[in-house]
Amino acid sequence: MPNGEAIFGVFDGHGGKEVALFVQKKFVEVFKKLPEYKNGNYEEALKKCFITMDDMMDDDKTKDPITEYSLSAGCTSCVALITKDHIYCANSGDSRCVMARGN
């Protein structure tokens, strides 16, 4: 990431792996282009990226064999963005994240 951030995501396909593969392939690329990300508004950037992924699924006309999917397929997501000072966690669906420290 350009500003020294790190981003991690788990994408759990429901109804097949294709949507999870699509999101895995596109998430960071889309996230880095968002004005909210570039302006350091990471919370809004994460929200907007999730919505953009959903919109891209509706608009996907490429039908790349790796990402071709059924309309009944989907995926849950859990994404963590780590900056110098903060950890931001965002999810969609029933995926959750737990942070533990020490023992």
ABEGO torsion letter per residue (X at the ends): XAAGBBBBBBBBBBGEAAAAAAAAAAAAAAAAABAAAAAGBAAAAAAAAAAAAAAAAAABAAGBAAABBBAABBBBBBBBBBBAABBBBBBBEABBBBBBBEX
